[in-house]
């Protein structure tokens, strides 16, 4: 209920730095579009405005559809949301539940 009560992507000028996980799993790959950390898809962890099969944080150009109906569109994250500069924009090799147990992700300075 709290998630729907306000737009959690609005940051009032405070920058947010995102770290996305990428840990493939055969069953979960069929559920989540694009890369994921086995609980959240990259469109959520990178604060994208749309749900698409993303492969990186920080903006991506995606082509969809079959020829001759293919379309190409550039997607960006909400204003003030950025990929963390110390980590890969393609996702780090960590599952969602392992984030708190990894010291390199506990409090990474930008």
MOPAC internal coordinates of N, CA, C and O (Angstrom, degrees):
PM7 1SCF
backbone

  N    0.0000 0     0.00 0     0.00 0    0    0    0
  C    1.4482 1     0.00 0     0.00 0    1    0    0
  C    1.5276 1   110.81 1     0.00 0    2    1    0
  O    1.2310 1   120.08 1   141.50 1    3    2    1
  N    1.3206 1   117.46 1   -38.50 1    3    2    1
  C    1.4666 1   120.69 1  -178.49 1    5    3    2
  C    1.5210 1   110.95 1   -65.19 1    6    5    3
  O    1.2310 1   120.45 1   142.67 1    7    6    5
  N    1.3370 1   116.74 1   -37.33 1    7    6    5
  C    1.4653 1   119.89 1  -178.55 1    9    7    6
  C    1.5228 1   111.42 1   -61.58 1   10    9    7
  O    1.2310 1   119.86 1   142.82 1   11   10    9
  N    1.3184 1   117.88 1   -37.18 1   11   10    9
  C    1.4502 1   121.16 1  -179.70 1   13   11   10
  C    1.5130 1   114.44 1   -82.50 1   14   13   11
  O    1.2310 1   119.78 1   171.97 1   15   14   13
  N    1.3280 1   118.02 1    -8.03 1   15   14   13
  C    1.4539 1   121.93 1  -176.25 1   17   15   14
  C    1.5306 1   113.21 1   -77.35 1   18   17   15
  O    1.2310 1   119.96 1   159.07 1   19   18   17
  N    1.3228 1   117.67 1   -20.93 1   19   18   17
  C    1.4619 1   120.73 1  -179.81 1   21   19   18
  C    1.5259 1   108.47 1  -154.22 1   22   21   19
  O    1.2310 1   120.36 1   -15.78 1   23   22   21
  N    1.3237 1   116.92 1   164.22 1   23   22   21
  C    1.4535 1   121.90 1   177.88 1   25   23   22
  C    1.5278 1   108.25 1   -84.53 1   26   25   23
  O    1.2310 1   120.23 1   -77.43 1   27   26   25
  N    1.3135 1   117.17 1   102.57 1   27   26   25
  C    1.4641 1   121.21 1  -176.04 1   29   27   26
  C    1.5208 1   113.13 1   -71.70 1   30   29   27
  O    1.2310 1   119.54 1   175.96 1   31   30   29
  N    1.3295 1   118.48 1    -4.04 1   31   30   29
  C    1.4586 1   121.10 1   176.42 1   33   31   30
  C    1.5279 1   112.89 1   -88.72 1   34   33   31
  O    1.2310 1   119.80 1   165.72 1   35   34   33
  N    1.3192 1   117.99 1   -14.28 1   35   34   33
  C    1.4654 1   120.22 1   176.52 1   37   35   34
  C    1.5245 1   108.07 1   -77.42 1   38   37   35
  O    1.2310 1   120.71 1   -48.70 1   39   38   37
  N    1.3240 1   116.26 1   131.30 1   39   38   37
  C    1.4633 1   119.25 1  -172.49 1   41   39   38
  C    1.5179 1   114.35 1  -120.18 1   42   41   39
  O    1.2310 1   119.57 1  -178.57 1   43   42   41
  N    1.3200 1   118.42 1     1.43 1   43   42   41
  C    1.4655 1   121.80 1   178.16 1   45   43   42
  C    1.5264 1   112.62 1    50.79 1   46   45   43
  O    1.2310 1   120.25 1  -140.55 1   47   46   45
  N    1.3233 1   117.14 1    39.45 1   47   46   45
  C    1.4601 1   121.64 1   175.56 1   49   47   46
  C    1.5194 1   115.34 1    88.85 1   50   49   47
  O    1.2310 1   119.23 1   174.07 1   51   50   49
  N    1.3177 1   119.08 1    -5.93 1   51   50   49
  C    1.4604 1   121.95 1   178.72 1   53   51   50
  C    1.5284 1   108.70 1   -85.07 1   54   53   51
  O    1.2310 1   119.56 1   -56.46 1   55   54   53
  N    1.3325 1   118.45 1   123.54 1   55   54   53
  C    1.4675 1   118.88 1   179.74 1   57   55   54
  C    1.5298 1   111.12 1   -73.34 1   58   57   55
  O    1.2310 1   120.94 1   -39.47 1   59   58   57
  N    1.3318 1   115.81 1   140.53 1   59   58   57
  C    1.4541 1   122.35 1   175.14 1   61   59   58
  C    1.5229 1   107.77 1  -117.82 1   62   61   59
  O    1.2310 1   120.59 1   -47.73 1   63   62   61
  N    1.3355 1   116.48 1   132.27 1   63   62   61
  C    1.4549 1   122.19 1   178.97 1   65   63   62
  C    1.5204 1   108.48 1  -110.14 1   66   65   63
  O    1.2310 1   120.78 1   -52.82 1   67   66   65
  N    1.3266 1   116.12 1   127.18 1   67   66   65
  C    1.4569 1   121.48 1  -173.62 1   69   67   66
  C    1.5225 1   112.03 1  -105.45 1   70   69   67
  O    1.2310 1   121.56 1   -35.96 1   71   70   69
  N    1.3226 1   114.62 1   144.04 1   71   70   69
  C    1.4542 1   123.05 1   171.99 1   73   71   70
  C    1.5246 1   105.60 1  -123.06 1   74   73   71
  O    1.2310 1   120.45 1   -60.97 1   75   74   73
  N    1.3121 1   116.75 1   119.03 1   75   74   73
  C    1.4605 1   120.47 1  -179.72 1   77   75   74
  C    1.5225 1   109.46 1  -103.72 1   78   77   75
  O    1.2310 1   121.25 1   -38.10 1   79   78   77
  N    1.3164 1   115.21 1   141.90 1   79   78   77
  C    1.4553 1   120.37 1   175.66 1   81   79   78
  C    1.5132 1   110.48 1   -91.27 1   82   81   79
  O    1.2310 1   120.94 1   -27.38 1   83   82   81
  N    1.3195 1   115.80 1   152.62 1   83   82   81
  C    1.4627 1   120.22 1   173.73 1   85   83   82
  C    1.5200 1   107.43 1  -140.09 1   86   85   83
  O    1.2310 1   120.80 1   -80.95 1   87   86   85
  N    1.3307 1   116.07 1    99.05 1   87   86   85
  C    1.4567 1   121.91 1  -179.33 1   89   87   86
  C    1.5246 1   108.71 1  -133.24 1   90   89   87
  O    1.2310 1   119.88 1   -90.75 1   91   90   89
  N    1.3226 1   117.84 1    89.25 1   91   90   89
  C    1.4623 1   121.32 1  -176.17 1   93   91   90
  C    1.5268 1   113.08 1   -56.96 1   94   93   91
  O    1.2310 1   121.30 1   -32.68 1   95   94   93
  N    1.3205 1   115.12 1   147.32 1   95   94   93
  C    1.4624 1   122.82 1   177.57 1   97   95   94
  C    1.5278 1   105.94 1  -153.24 1   98   97   95
  O    1.2310 1   119.80 1   -52.17 1   99   98   97
  N    1.3153 1   117.98 1   127.83 1   99   98   97
  C    1.4694 1   121.28 1  -171.98 1  101   99   98
  C    1.5197 1   113.49 1   -54.62 1  102  101   99
  O    1.2310 1   119.27 1   132.17 1  103  102  101
  N    1.3142 1   119.01 1   -47.83 1  103  102  101
  C    1.4600 1   121.32 1  -178.13 1  105  103  102
  C    1.5254 1   111.54 1   -69.80 1  106  105  103
  O    1.2310 1   120.46 1   134.37 1  107  106  105
  N    1.3119 1   116.73 1   -45.63 1  107  106  105
  C    1.4687 1   120.84 1  -176.17 1  109  107  106
  C    1.5245 1   111.34 1   -71.82 1  110  109  107
  O    1.2310 1   119.88 1   152.29 1  111  110  109
  N    1.3333 1   117.84 1   -27.71 1  111  110  109
  C    1.4695 1   121.24 1   176.42 1  113  111  110
  C    1.5274 1   111.25 1   -58.80 1  114  113  111
  O    1.2310 1   120.21 1   149.68 1  115  114  113
  N    1.3238 1   117.20 1   -30.32 1  115  114  113
  C    1.4614 1   120.84 1   179.76 1  117  115  114
  C    1.5292 1   112.21 1   -75.53 1  118  117  115
  O    1.2310 1   120.20 1   160.47 1  119  118  117
  N    1.3262 1   117.22 1   -19.53 1  119  118  117
  C    1.4709 1   122.13 1  -177.27 1  121  119  118
  C    1.5286 1   111.64 1   -93.07 1  122  121  119
  O    1.2310 1   120.25 1   132.20 1  123  122  121
  N    1.3334 1   117.12 1   -47.80 1  123  122  121
  C    1.4571 1   121.53 1  -176.11 1  125  123  122
  C    1.5222 1   110.87 1   -93.61 1  126  125  123
  O    1.2310 1   119.96 1   -47.36 1  127  126  125
  N    1.3338 1   117.69 1   132.64 1  127  126  125
  C    1.4626 1   119.22 1   176.45 1  129  127  126
  C    1.5293 1   111.17 1   -75.91 1  130  129  127
  O    1.2310 1   119.83 1   -43.82 1  131  130  129
  N    1.3148 1   117.93 1   136.18 1  131  130  129
  C    1.4606 1   121.20 1   177.63 1  133  131  130
  C    1.5153 1   112.74 1    71.34 1  134  133  131
  O    1.2310 1   120.44 1    27.23 1  135  134  133
  N    1.3200 1   116.77 1  -152.77 1  135  134  133
  C    1.4593 1   121.99 1  -178.70 1  137  135  134
  C    1.5171 1   110.35 1   -80.45 1  138  137  135
  O    1.2310 1   120.78 1   -22.53 1  139  138  137
  N    1.3381 1   116.11 1   157.47 1  139  138  137
  C    1.4563 1   121.16 1  -175.75 1  141  139  138
  C    1.5265 1   109.47 1  -160.74 1  142  141  139
  O    1.2310 1   121.11 1   -11.21 1  143  142  141
  N    1.3356 1   115.47 1   168.79 1  143  142  141
  C    1.4611 1   120.73 1   177.09 1  145  143  142
  C    1.5363 1   111.34 1  -108.65 1  146  145  143
  O    1.2310 1   120.58 1  -157.67 1  147  146  145
  N    1.3182 1   116.50 1    22.33 1  147  146  145
  C    1.4624 1   127.55 1   179.96 1  149  147  146
  C    1.5213 1   113.85 1    80.59 1  150  149  147
  O    1.2310 1   119.86 1   177.53 1  151  150  149
  N    1.3259 1   117.87 1    -2.47 1  151  150  149
  C    1.4662 1   121.26 1   173.44 1  153  151  150
  C    1.5229 1   109.99 1  -131.23 1  154  153  151
  O    1.2310 1   120.21 1   136.81 1  155  154  153
  N    1.3274 1   117.20 1   -43.19 1  155  154  153
  C    1.4627 1   122.38 1  -179.21 1  157  155  154
  C    1.5212 1   110.48 1  -119.21 1  158  157  155
  O    1.2310 1   121.27 1   -43.62 1  159  158  157
  N    1.3240 1   115.17 1   136.38 1  159  158  157
  C    1.4610 1   120.20 1   175.48 1  161  159  158
  C    1.5198 1   109.64 1   -76.77 1  162  161  159
  O    1.2310 1   120.43 1   -20.98 1  163  162  161
  N    1.3267 1   116.78 1   159.02 1  163  162  161
  C    1.4622 1   121.47 1  -176.85 1  165  163  162
  C    1.5311 1   112.22 1   -61.14 1  166  165  163
  O    1.2310 1   119.42 1   152.32 1  167  166  165
  N    1.3371 1   118.71 1   -27.68 1  167  166  165
  C    1.4621 1   118.20 1   178.28 1  169  167  166
  C    1.5262 1   111.02 1   -64.70 1  170  169  167
  O    1.2310 1   119.55 1   153.46 1  171  170  169
  N    1.3198 1   118.47 1   -26.54 1  171  170  169
  C    1.4735 1   121.31 1   176.92 1  173  171  170
  C    1.5173 1   111.37 1   -83.81 1  174  173  171
  O    1.2310 1   120.18 1   132.07 1  175  174  173
  N    1.3327 1   117.26 1   -47.93 1  175  174  173
  C    1.4590 1   119.70 1  -175.37 1  177  175  174
  C    1.5194 1   112.95 1   -70.06 1  178  177  175
  O    1.2310 1   119.73 1   159.54 1  179  178  177
  N    1.3204 1   118.12 1   -20.46 1  179  178  177
  C    1.4692 1   120.94 1   178.73 1  181  179  178
  C    1.5206 1   112.54 1  -103.14 1  182  181  179
  O    1.2310 1   119.93 1  -176.97 1  183  182  181
  N    1.3352 1   117.74 1     3.03 1  183  182  181
  C    1.4589 1   123.73 1   176.35 1  185  183  182
  C    1.5294 1   113.10 1    61.46 1  186  185  183
  O    1.2310 1   120.86 1  -135.41 1  187  186  185
  N    1.3464 1   115.96 1    44.59 1  187  186  185
  C    1.4551 1   119.74 1   175.00 1  189  187  186
  C    1.5265 1   110.40 1   -74.96 1  190  189  187
  O    1.2310 1   121.05 1   -24.33 1  191  190  189
  N    1.3090 1   115.61 1   155.67 1  191  190  189
  C    1.4621 1   121.76 1   179.99 1  193  191  190
  C    1.5201 1   112.20 1   -79.64 1  194  193  191
  O    1.2310 1   119.57 1   162.41 1  195  194  193
  N    1.3133 1   118.43 1   -17.59 1  195  194  193
  C    1.4569 1   122.77 1  -175.16 1  197  195  194
  C    1.5228 1   110.59 1  -131.40 1  198  197  195
  O    1.2310 1   120.67 1   -18.73 1  199  198  197
  N    1.3147 1   116.32 1   161.27 1  199  198  197
  C    1.4594 1   122.38 1   176.36 1  201  199  198
  C    1.5234 1   107.85 1   -99.14 1  202  201  199
  O    1.2310 1   121.33 1   -73.94 1  203  202  201
  N    1.3333 1   115.06 1   106.06 1  203  202  201
  C    1.4559 1   122.62 1  -179.55 1  205  203  202
  C    1.5262 1   106.71 1  -141.13 1  206  205  203
  O    1.2310 1   119.79 1   -16.38 1  207  206  205
  N    1.3101 1   118.00 1   163.62 1  207  206  205
  C    1.4564 1   122.27 1   179.46 1  209  207  206
  C    1.5290 1   110.32 1   -77.26 1  210  209  207
  O    1.2310 1   120.25 1  -103.70 1  211  210  209
  N    1.3279 1   117.13 1    76.30 1  211  210  209
  C    1.4568 1   121.76 1  -177.35 1  213  211  210
  C    1.5213 1   112.24 1   -76.82 1  214  213  211
  O    1.2310 1   121.00 1   -28.65 1  215  214  213
  N    1.3407 1   115.70 1   151.35 1  215  214  213
  C    1.4560 1   121.57 1   177.81 1  217  215  214
  C    1.5244 1   112.17 1  -122.06 1  218  217  215
  O    1.2310 1   120.10 1  -177.96 1  219  218  217
  N    1.3382 1   117.42 1     2.04 1  219  218  217
  C    1.4651 1   120.38 1   178.69 1  221  219  218
  C    1.5209 1   110.81 1  -159.24 1  222  221  219
  O    1.2310 1   120.38 1   -22.73 1  223  222  221
  N    1.3213 1   116.88 1   157.27 1  223  222  221
  C    1.4655 1   122.99 1   174.99 1  225  223  222
  C    1.5243 1   109.88 1   -88.38 1  226  225  223
  O    1.2310 1   120.51 1   -21.13 1  227  226  225
  N    1.3129 1   116.63 1   158.87 1  227  226  225
  C    1.4525 1   121.31 1   170.77 1  229  227  226
  C    1.5113 1   116.73 1    92.26 1  230  229  227
  O    1.2310 1   119.79 1  -171.90 1  231  230  229
  N    1.3041 1   118.00 1     8.10 1  231  230  229
  C    1.4533 1   121.30 1  -179.48 1  233  231  230
  C    1.5119 1   111.09 1   116.33 1  234  233  231
  O    1.2310 1   121.30 1   -40.26 1  235  234  233
  N    1.3214 1   115.12 1   139.74 1  235  234  233
  C    1.4544 1   118.61 1  -177.33 1  237  235  234
  C    1.5215 1   109.69 1  -157.55 1  238  237  235
  O    1.2310 1   120.92 1   -36.09 1  239  238  237
  N    1.3249 1   115.84 1   143.91 1  239  238  237
  C    1.4496 1   121.88 1   173.97 1  241  239  238
  C    1.5212 1   107.84 1   -99.66 1  242  241  239
  O    1.2310 1   120.74 1   -55.66 1  243  242  241
  N    1.3342 1   116.19 1   124.34 1  243  242  241
  C    1.4589 1   121.75 1  -175.62 1  245  243  242
  C    1.5272 1   109.47 1  -122.65 1  246  245  243
  O    1.2310 1   121.05 1   -47.90 1  247  246  245
  N    1.3222 1   115.60 1   132.10 1  247  246  245
  C    1.4637 1   121.85 1   175.13 1  249  247  246
  C    1.5193 1   108.24 1  -107.41 1  250  249  247
  O    1.2310 1   120.41 1   -51.09 1  251  250  249
  N    1.3316 1   116.83 1   128.91 1  251  250  249
  C    1.4530 1   121.33 1  -178.33 1  253  251  250
  C    1.5277 1   110.43 1  -129.44 1  254  253  251
  O    1.2310 1   121.26 1   -14.44 1  255  254  253
  N    1.3141 1   115.19 1   165.56 1  255  254  253
  C    1.4597 1   120.95 1   176.77 1  257  255  254
  C    1.5143 1   112.42 1    92.81 1  258  257  255
  O    1.2310 1   121.70 1    -6.69 1  259  258  257
  N    1.3125 1   114.36 1   173.31 1  259  258  257
  C    1.4562 1   120.46 1   178.72 1  261  259  258
  C    1.5234 1   108.91 1  -108.42 1  262  261  259
  O    1.2310 1   120.89 1   -26.39 1  263  262  261
  N    1.3218 1   115.90 1   153.61 1  263  262  261
  C    1.4561 1   120.70 1   179.79 1  265  263  262
  C    1.5157 1   108.38 1   -65.03 1  266  265  263
  O    1.2310 1   117.32 1   -43.44 1  267  266  265
  N    1.2786 1   122.71 1   136.56 1  267  266  265
  C    1.4641 1   129.68 1     7.35 1  269  267  266
  C    1.5302 1   113.14 1   -96.57 1  270  269  267
  O    1.2310 1   120.03 1  -161.04 1  271  270  269
  N    1.3212 1   117.54 1    18.96 1  271  270  269
  C    1.4651 1   121.27 1  -175.56 1  273  271  270
  C    1.5266 1   112.54 1  -104.25 1  274  273  271
  O    1.2310 1   119.47 1  -156.03 1  275  274  273
  N    1.3085 1   118.61 1    23.97 1  275  274  273
  C    1.4689 1   122.33 1  -178.68 1  277  275  274
  C    1.5262 1   110.40 1   -71.67 1  278  277  275
  O    1.2310 1   121.08 1   -36.92 1  279  278  277
  N    1.3068 1   115.55 1   143.08 1  279  278  277
  C    1.4618 1   121.19 1   175.33 1  281  279  278
  C    1.5272 1   108.71 1  -130.73 1  282  281  279
  O    1.2310 1   120.85 1   -34.00 1  283  282  281
  N    1.3025 1   115.97 1   146.00 1  283  282  281
  C    1.4618 1   122.33 1   178.47 1  285  283  282
  C    1.5240 1   107.92 1  -120.28 1  286  285  283
  O    1.2310 1   121.25 1   -46.90 1  287  286  285
  N    1.3242 1   115.22 1   133.10 1  287  286  285
  C    1.4637 1   120.49 1  -178.21 1  289  287  286
  C    1.5257 1   109.58 1  -141.78 1  290  289  287
  O    1.2310 1   120.83 1   -37.32 1  291  290  289
  N    1.3368 1   116.02 1   142.68 1  291  290  289
  C    1.4610 1   121.19 1   176.59 1  293  291  290
  C    1.5202 1   108.61 1   -97.62 1  294  293  291
  O    1.2310 1   120.87 1   -50.97 1  295  294  293
  N    1.3294 1   115.95 1   129.03 1  295  294  293
  C    1.4655 1   122.55 1  -179.84 1  297  295  294
  C    1.5185 1   109.87 1  -110.87 1  298  297  295
  O    1.2310 1   121.09 1   -36.74 1  299  298  297
  N    1.3222 1   115.53 1   143.26 1  299  298  297
  C    1.4606 1   120.87 1   177.89 1  301  299  298
  C    1.5308 1   109.24 1  -130.43 1  302  301  299
  O    1.2310 1   121.28 1   -18.60 1  303  302  301
  N    1.3108 1   115.15 1   161.40 1  303  302  301
  C    1.4615 1   120.82 1   175.63 1  305  303  302
  C    1.5274 1   109.11 1   -81.04 1  306  305  303
  O    1.2310 1   120.85 1   -11.77 1  307  306  305
  N    1.3102 1   115.98 1   168.23 1  307  306  305
  C    1.4622 1   120.10 1   175.23 1  309  307  306
  C    1.5156 1   110.00 1   -60.30 1  310  309  307
  O    1.2310 1   120.09 1   -25.55 1  311  310  309
  N    1.3432 1   117.43 1   154.45 1  311  310  309
  C    1.4611 1   122.13 1   179.14 1  313  311  310
  C    1.5151 1   110.25 1   -56.92 1  314  313  311
  O    1.2310 1   121.08 1   -44.35 1  315  314  313
  N    1.3380 1   115.54 1   135.65 1  315  314  313
  C    1.4566 1   120.82 1   177.65 1  317  315  314
  C    1.5205 1   114.00 1    85.59 1  318  317  315
  O    1.2310 1   119.72 1   178.93 1  319  318  317
  N    1.3259 1   118.13 1    -1.07 1  319  318  317
  C    1.4611 1   122.20 1   178.04 1  321  319  318
  C    1.5176 1   108.15 1  -105.92 1  322  321  319
  O    1.2310 1   120.66 1   -54.06 1  323  322  321
  N    1.3531 1   116.35 1   125.94 1  323  322  321
  C    1.4577 1   121.57 1  -173.16 1  325  323  322
  C    1.5246 1   110.45 1  -135.26 1  326  325  323
  O    1.2310 1   120.18 1   -26.32 1  327  326  325
  N    1.3282 1   117.26 1   153.68 1  327  326  325
  C    1.4676 1   118.32 1   170.72 1  329  327  326
  C    1.5236 1   108.34 1   -69.91 1  330  329  327
  O    1.2310 1   120.16 1   -35.48 1  331  330  329
  N    1.3220 1   117.29 1   144.52 1  331  330  329
  C    1.4571 1   120.08 1   179.45 1  333  331  330
  C    1.5279 1   108.99 1   -67.71 1  334  333  331
  O    1.2310 1   119.44 1   -49.78 1  335  334  333
  N    1.3376 1   118.66 1   130.22 1  335  334  333
  C    1.4643 1   120.65 1  -174.57 1  337  335  334
  C    1.5305 1   114.46 1   -67.81 1  338  337  335
  O    1.2310 1   119.20 1   162.43 1  339  338  337
  N    1.3405 1   119.14 1   -17.57 1  339  338  337
  C    1.4634 1   120.62 1  -178.58 1  341  339  338
  C    1.5234 1   113.70 1   -88.01 1  342  341  339
  O    1.2310 1   120.11 1   171.46 1  343  342  341
  N    1.3393 1   117.40 1    -8.54 1  343  342  341
  C    1.4593 1   119.45 1  -173.85 1  345  343  342
  C    1.5284 1   110.70 1  -126.65 1  346  345  343
  O    1.2310 1   121.06 1   -19.94 1  347  346  345
  N    1.3101 1   115.57 1   160.06 1  347  346  345
  C    1.4630 1   122.02 1  -177.29 1  349  347  346
  C    1.5214 1   111.86 1   -62.19 1  350  349  347
  O    1.2310 1   120.58 1   -43.64 1  351  350  349
  N    1.3269 1   116.50 1   136.36 1  351  350  349
  C    1.4630 1   120.15 1   175.82 1  353  351  350
  C    1.5235 1   110.62 1   -73.07 1  354  353  351
  O    1.2310 1   120.18 1   165.00 1  355  354  353
  N    1.3380 1   117.26 1   -15.00 1  355  354  353
  C    1.4543 1   121.28 1   178.85 1  357  355  354
  C    1.5117 1   113.48 1   -87.34 1  358  357  355
  O    1.2310 1   120.17 1  -177.03 1  359  358  357
  N    1.3195 1   117.28 1     2.97 1  359  358  357
  C    1.4619 1   121.38 1   179.13 1  361  359  358
  C    1.5163 1   111.50 1   101.78 1  362  361  359
  O    1.2310 1   120.93 1   -32.99 1  363  362  361
  N    1.3042 1   115.82 1   147.01 1  363  362  361
  C    1.4620 1   122.00 1   178.70 1  365  363  362
  C    1.5220 1   108.51 1  -101.66 1  366  365  363
  O    1.2310 1   120.82 1   -24.63 1  367  366  365
  N    1.3111 1   116.04 1   155.37 1  367  366  365
  C    1.4595 1   122.07 1  -175.59 1  369  367  366
  C    1.5356 1   110.45 1   -82.57 1  370  369  367
  O    1.2310 1   121.24 1  -104.26 1  371  370  369
  N    1.3370 1   115.24 1    75.74 1  371  370  369
  C    1.4674 1   120.14 1   179.14 1  373  371  370
  C    1.5319 1   108.19 1  -150.61 1  374  373  371
  O    1.2310 1   121.09 1   -38.95 1  375  374  373
  N    1.3224 1   115.52 1   141.05 1  375  374  373
  C    1.4578 1   119.28 1   177.52 1  377  375  374
  C    1.5212 1   109.65 1   -82.74 1  378  377  375
  O    1.2310 1   120.53 1   -16.87 1  379  378  377
  N    1.3064 1   116.58 1   163.13 1  379  378  377
  C    1.4648 1   122.44 1  -177.07 1  381  379  378
  C    1.5312 1   111.85 1   -57.16 1  382  381  379
  O    1.2310 1   120.00 1   134.69 1  383  382  381
  N    1.2997 1   117.60 1   -45.31 1  383  382  381
  C    1.4633 1   119.03 1  -176.46 1  385  383  382
  C    1.5213 1   113.56 1   -77.29 1  386  385  383
  O    1.2310 1   119.92 1   167.96 1  387  386  385
  N    1.3395 1   117.75 1   -12.04 1  387  386  385
  C    1.4664 1   120.57 1   178.38 1  389  387  386
  C    1.5275 1   113.86 1   -88.73 1  390  389  387
  O    1.2310 1   119.56 1   168.78 1  391  390  389
  N    1.3499 1   118.45 1   -11.22 1  391  390  389
  C    1.4673 1   120.22 1  -179.65 1  393  391  390
  C    1.5274 1   112.69 1   -52.29 1  394  393  391
  O    1.2310 1   118.70 1   131.38 1  395  394  393
  N    1.3431 1   120.08 1   -48.62 1  395  394  393
  C    1.4719 1   119.24 1  -177.43 1  397  395  394
  C    1.5238 1   113.89 1   -65.63 1  398  397  395
  O    1.2310 1   119.96 1   160.24 1  399  398  397
  N    1.3265 1   117.67 1   -19.76 1  399  398  397
  C    1.4614 1   121.22 1  -177.39 1  401  399  398
  C    1.5205 1   113.18 1   -90.88 1  402  401  399
  O    1.2310 1   120.03 1   177.89 1  403  402  401
  N    1.3098 1   117.54 1    -2.11 1  403  402  401
  C    1.4652 1   121.41 1  -177.25 1  405  403  402
  C    1.5247 1   109.57 1  -107.31 1  406  405  403
  O    1.2310 1   120.46 1   -64.58 1  407  406  405
  N    1.3230 1   116.73 1   115.42 1  407  406  405
  C    1.4577 1   121.44 1  -174.99 1  409  407  406
  C    1.5257 1   113.05 1   -63.34 1  410  409  407
  O    1.2310 1   119.50 1   149.03 1  411  410  409
  N    1.3419 1   118.57 1   -30.97 1  411  410  409
  C    1.4646 1   119.84 1  -179.18 1  413  411  410
  C    1.5237 1   113.17 1   -67.02 1  414  413  411
  O    1.2310 1   120.14 1   163.68 1  415  414  413
  N    1.3598 1   117.34 1   -16.32 1  415  414  413
  C    1.4524 1   121.15 1   179.21 1  417  415  414
  C    1.5293 1   112.70 1  -105.79 1  418  417  415
  O    1.2310 1   119.89 1   172.92 1  419  418  417
  N    1.3201 1   117.81 1    -7.08 1  419  418  417
  C    1.4737 1   121.19 1  -173.63 1  421  419  418
  C    1.5337 1   112.22 1   -61.20 1  422  421  419
  O    1.2310 1   119.45 1   132.88 1  423  422  421
  N    1.3171 1   118.66 1   -47.12 1  423  422  421
  C    1.4589 1   121.96 1  -179.21 1  425  423  422
  C    1.5217 1   109.47 1  -153.01 1  426  425  423
  O    1.2310 1   120.13 1  -113.96 1  427  426  425
  N    1.3379 1   117.35 1    66.04 1  427  426  425
  C    1.4684 1   119.23 1  -176.31 1  429  427  426
  C    1.5256 1   111.15 1   -77.80 1  430  429  427
  O    1.2310 1   120.69 1   -59.04 1  431  430  429
  N    1.3092 1   116.29 1   120.96 1  431  430  429
  C    1.4674 1   120.63 1   176.95 1  433  431  430
  C    1.5251 1   109.04 1   -73.13 1  434  433  431
  O    1.2310 1   119.74 1   -39.57 1  435  434  433
  N    1.3431 1   118.10 1   140.43 1  435  434  433
  C    1.4772 1   120.03 1   179.10 1  437  435  434
  C    1.5145 1   112.84 1   -68.91 1  438  437  435
  O    1.2310 1   120.10 1   180.00 1  439  438  437

